[in-house]
Amino acid sequence: MAKKAKKKERDVLVVASKVREYVKSKKCNTSGEFIGELSNSVYDAIDKAINRAKGNNRKTIQAKDA
């Protein structure tokens, strides 16, 4: 079985304590890996928005790009 390719180590873009607080308020727990994967999802969403803005000849990312 092939291993999943590791993404380059990047800064975490989410506030871990706020995420954990929110999850806890929903009566759930947060695994050690969750914050990193959530941050990777944020990077993916930002990259998608950047590509959409550039595709529309803009340098400014807008809410409609999300």
Secondary structure, 3 states (H helix, E strand, C coil): CCCCCCCCCCCCCCCHHHHHHHHHHCCCCCCCCHHHHHHHHHHHHHHHHHHHHHHCCCCCCCHHHC
